[in-house]
Amino acid sequence: MERAQQGPRARYREQTRAEIKGVALRQLAEGGGALALTRIAKEMGLSGPALYRYFANRDDLLNALIRDAYGDAATAMARAAARSARGSRGVRARLHDLAEAYRAWAVAEPHRYLLIQGAPVPGHVAPADTLERARAVLGPFLPLFATGSPGAAVAATVDEMAAWLAAEESVGAWVARYAPEATAAPRTADAADAPAPEATAAGTDRAASALAGAVLAWAQLHGSVSLEVAGQFAGMAHRGSTLLGAQMELLADAFGLE
């Protein structure tokens, strides 16, 4: 009986939280990144204390918006990766699919994109789990670049990524989660079962290639998409998709993707 009574209240709470977040996003869009809980409360017909029953403070609300944005972006990327992998498209074509999916989400959700990829909101510190959520967005790129043969133009980046993998266990775990084929076989206690040194080195090379490619893809995506979302291409003749496609072609060439 009590649980049944709590059901509608819980649903109402979630609906109200969703409405608050919707008003907050609109306020961010209109105010260039400013967020005022008093204005949100006034628009919704709530008192200040009533609003704080749903979010403890401004940062709590911002954290919820950031988590939602990363979650939706990651979902869009995962779906795009699954669709692309179902066909007979090559790795290079799949890279284009992922890049366009990233751009499409950002263009459709410009203020949410800028919330997670634009300038930080003054005085706000991102939640601790932001890193893992950001990695989930980029994760689908890892298996594509694990198949590559990096050329001289990206060799220094690959070397730096290899050092990063050696220094931070969590980075290796991230690569292994999305591109398990890129990681070396684990060494066992029995020397006879241990992988040959060249096999271990090859695995490290694949992981470093995967990581370098994903990081470079992110850098290209962030630069091009952020300019487009911010309206910096206005008055120019090119389309954002054309520019991004050219950048992905250059990146695919650098990694020898087929």
TORDRENBA-424069 format. One line per 10 residues: their letters; for each residue x, y, z of C-alpha. Coordinates in Angstrom, 3 decimals, always signed. Example, Ala and Ser with C-alpha at 12.3 -4.5 7.8 and 13.67 -1.06 7.14 Angstrom:
% TORDRENBA-424069
as	+12.300:-4.500:+7.800 | +13.670:-1.060:+7.140
END
This chain:
% TORDRENBA-424069
meraqqgpra	+0.000:+0.000:+0.000 | +2.729:+2.439:+0.950 | +4.782:+1.503:-2.093 | +1.784:+2.095:-4.341 | +1.308:+5.530:-2.794 | +4.964:+6.364:-3.342 | +4.854:+5.411:-7.030 | +2.968:+8.492:-8.240 | +5.039:+10.737:-5.963 | +8.256:+9.327:-7.375
ryreqtraei	+6.986:+9.830:-10.914 | +5.950:+13.391:-10.106 | +9.369:+14.065:-8.645 | +11.110:+12.824:-11.774 | +8.746:+14.805:-13.985 | +9.444:+17.942:-11.991 | +13.184:+17.354:-12.109 | +12.953:+16.915:-15.878 | +10.972:+20.142:-16.193 | +13.531:+22.011:-14.081
kgvalrqlae	+16.318:+20.699:-16.283 | +14.432:+21.758:-19.398 | +14.006:+25.296:-18.083 | +17.664:+25.360:-17.043 | +18.815:+24.339:-20.512 | +16.723:+27.048:-22.080 | +18.144:+29.554:-19.623 | +21.682:+28.485:-20.489 | +20.891:+28.906:-24.173 | +19.466:+32.378:-23.666
gggalaltri	+21.987:+33.568:-21.115 | +25.235:+32.404:-22.639 | +26.052:+29.970:-19.860 | +24.492:+31.798:-16.901 | +22.181:+29.828:-14.645 | +20.003:+31.334:-11.898 | +17.878:+29.068:-9.736 | +15.662:+31.952:-8.667 | +14.685:+32.592:-12.280 | +13.977:+28.906:-12.823
akemglsgpa	+11.793:+28.782:-9.729 | +9.879:+31.881:-10.814 | +9.234:+30.507:-14.297 | +7.928:+27.255:-12.859 | +5.841:+28.934:-10.188 | +7.880:+27.431:-7.380 | +9.369:+29.045:-4.319 | +13.134:+28.939:-3.853 | +12.920:+26.427:-0.987 | +10.625:+24.226:-3.089
lyryfanrdd	+13.141:+24.108:-5.910 | +15.865:+23.013:-3.517 | +13.853:+19.891:-2.749 | +14.773:+18.710:-6.244 | +18.321:+20.051:-6.584 | +20.505:+20.992:-3.646 | +22.124:+23.949:-5.406 | +23.175:+25.304:-8.779 | +26.092:+22.888:-9.101 | +23.840:+19.929:-8.359
llnalirday	+21.585:+20.985:-11.235 | +24.526:+21.593:-13.562 | +25.969:+18.194:-12.699 | +22.677:+16.552:-13.634 | +22.617:+18.408:-16.957 | +26.219:+17.437:-17.690 | +25.636:+13.773:-16.868 | +22.516:+13.703:-19.038 | +24.326:+15.324:-21.953 | +27.251:+12.926:-21.824
gdaatamara	+24.883:+9.991:-21.456 | +22.813:+10.981:-24.484 | +25.906:+11.689:-26.575 | +27.385:+8.298:-25.640 | +24.128:+6.579:-26.550 | +24.072:+8.308:-29.935 | +27.645:+7.221:-30.618 | +27.046:+3.627:-29.514 | +23.991:+3.360:-31.766 | +25.884:+4.814:-34.704
aarsargsrg	+28.731:+2.344:-34.145 | +26.314:-0.589:-33.996 | +24.539:+0.474:-37.192 | +27.796:+0.988:-39.043 | +29.272:-2.340:-37.918 | +26.249:-4.313:-39.123 | +27.022:-3.664:-42.792 | +30.033:-4.466:-44.919 | +31.467:-0.969:-44.629 | +35.208:-0.656:-44.252
vrarlhdlae	+36.924:+0.923:-41.276 | +37.410:+4.230:-43.072 | +33.697:+4.470:-43.877 | +32.834:+3.589:-40.291 | +35.065:+6.424:-39.092 | +33.034:+8.805:-41.226 | +29.826:+7.344:-39.797 | +30.964:+7.983:-36.233 | +32.213:+11.473:-36.987 | +28.938:+12.438:-38.617
ayrawavaep	+26.963:+10.953:-35.697 | +29.000:+13.084:-33.277 | +28.409:+16.173:-35.393 | +24.702:+15.423:-35.828 | +24.150:+15.151:-32.079 | +26.017:+18.400:-31.441 | +24.149:+20.316:-34.139 | +20.802:+18.994:-32.888 | +21.688:+19.747:-29.253 | +23.963:+22.805:-29.489
hrylliqgap	+23.509:+24.110:-25.961 | +23.955:+20.694:-24.406 | +27.042:+20.153:-26.548 | +28.510:+23.470:-25.464 | +27.716:+22.630:-21.852 | +30.083:+19.646:-21.991 | +32.543:+20.792:-24.651 | +32.469:+24.578:-24.403 | +33.930:+26.966:-21.862 | +33.283:+25.875:-18.244
vpghvapadt	+30.458:+27.608:-16.404 | +32.123:+30.151:-14.068 | +32.557:+28.815:-10.550 | +31.475:+25.291:-11.425 | +33.637:+22.203:-10.952 | +32.620:+19.247:-13.108 | +31.566:+16.070:-11.262 | +34.219:+13.435:-10.671 | +32.579:+10.931:-13.006 | +32.774:+13.280:-15.991
leraravlgp	+35.956:+11.615:-17.256 | +34.381:+8.175:-17.568 | +31.334:+9.656:-19.271 | +33.507:+11.519:-21.768 | +35.433:+8.331:-22.478 | +32.166:+6.565:-23.244 | +31.506:+9.095:-26.014 | +34.907:+8.467:-27.610 | +35.036:+4.729:-26.924 | +33.563:+3.626:-30.282
flplfatgsp	+36.507:+5.210:-32.113 | +39.049:+2.960:-30.357 | +38.440:-0.308:-32.249 | +38.649:+1.494:-35.595 | +42.140:+2.852:-35.006 | +43.302:-0.403:-33.425 | +43.257:-1.818:-36.965 | +45.454:+0.940:-38.375 | +49.076:+1.211:-39.375 | +50.104:+4.657:-38.110
gaavaatvde	+52.422:+6.592:-40.379 | +55.255:+8.964:-39.612 | +52.943:+11.960:-39.259 | +51.347:+10.523:-36.107 | +54.263:+8.448:-34.801 | +55.107:+10.899:-32.013 | +51.489:+10.913:-30.826 | +51.388:+7.114:-30.831 | +54.586:+7.035:-28.741 | +53.086:+9.452:-26.220
maawlaaees	+49.930:+7.345:-26.011 | +52.046:+4.246:-25.359 | +53.664:+6.075:-22.445 | +50.230:+7.107:-21.171 | +49.047:+3.500:-21.308 | +52.083:+2.393:-19.316 | +51.587:+5.117:-16.713 | +47.822:+4.915:-16.092 | +46.033:+1.617:-15.640 | +42.619:+3.210:-16.135
vgawvaryap	+43.564:+4.244:-19.673 | +44.431:+0.673:-20.578 | +41.146:-0.477:-19.075 | +39.294:+2.045:-21.229 | +40.967:+0.751:-24.393 | +40.350:-2.863:-23.388 | +36.650:-2.173:-22.772 | +36.027:-0.868:-26.278 | +38.812:-2.542:-28.267 | +39.739:-5.790:-26.503
eataaprtad	+41.517:-6.990:-29.626 | +43.963:-4.112:-29.212 | +45.266:-5.261:-25.841 | +48.048:-7.761:-25.315 | +47.296:-11.174:-23.867 | +47.883:-11.231:-20.093 | +51.077:-12.846:-18.856 | +50.465:-15.952:-16.763 | +52.499:-17.431:-13.923 | +53.579:-20.291:-16.206
aadapapeat	+56.366:-19.057:-18.440 | +55.325:-21.571:-21.110 | +51.935:-19.847:-21.339 | +53.329:-16.330:-21.474 | +52.952:-14.477:-24.762 | +56.037:-13.993:-26.861 | +57.692:-10.587:-26.416 | +56.838:-9.661:-29.984 | +53.177:-10.488:-29.365 | +53.121:-8.286:-26.286
aagtdraasa	+54.793:-5.481:-28.205 | +52.276:-5.828:-31.033 | +49.434:-5.613:-28.550 | +50.927:-2.494:-26.998 | +51.323:-0.973:-30.468 | +47.681:-1.671:-31.332 | +46.480:-0.169:-28.063 | +48.652:+2.916:-28.557 | +47.382:+3.263:-32.128 | +43.786:+2.953:-30.931
lagavlawaq	+44.309:+5.562:-28.251 | +46.189:+7.969:-30.509 | +43.537:+7.724:-33.184 | +40.675:+8.298:-30.763 | +42.376:+11.307:-29.173 | +43.230:+12.827:-32.542 | +39.690:+12.186:-33.792 | +38.346:+13.954:-30.714 | +40.641:+16.920:-31.321 | +39.469:+17.189:-34.928
lhgsvsleva	+35.828:+16.754:-33.989 | +36.006:+19.237:-31.150 | +37.605:+21.901:-33.286 | +35.362:+21.590:-36.319 | +32.079:+20.879:-34.552 | +32.586:+23.545:-31.885 | +33.192:+26.164:-34.579 | +30.048:+25.100:-36.403 | +27.857:+24.978:-33.301 | +29.099:+28.404:-32.217
gqfagmahrg	+28.110:+29.834:-35.602 | +31.660:+30.571:-36.716 | +31.040:+29.155:-40.199 | +28.249:+31.650:-40.915 | +28.796:+33.451:-44.205 | +31.265:+30.854:-45.462 | +30.592:+28.636:-48.456 | +31.348:+25.219:-46.989 | +29.124:+22.875:-45.031 | +30.229:+21.618:-41.653
stllgaqmel	+29.854:+18.020:-42.800 | +32.128:+18.632:-45.805 | +34.894:+20.095:-43.673 | +34.634:+17.344:-41.085 | +34.644:+14.685:-43.788 | +37.878:+16.064:-45.210 | +39.471:+16.053:-41.759 | +38.469:+12.430:-41.190 | +39.934:+11.462:-44.570 | +43.265:+12.988:-43.609
ladafgle	+43.161:+11.177:-40.266 | +42.287:+7.881:-41.936 | +45.230:+8.355:-44.291 | +47.555:+9.028:-41.366 | +46.549:+5.708:-39.767 | +46.315:+3.691:-42.967 | +42.647:+2.859:-42.456 | +40.995:+0.966:-45.296
END
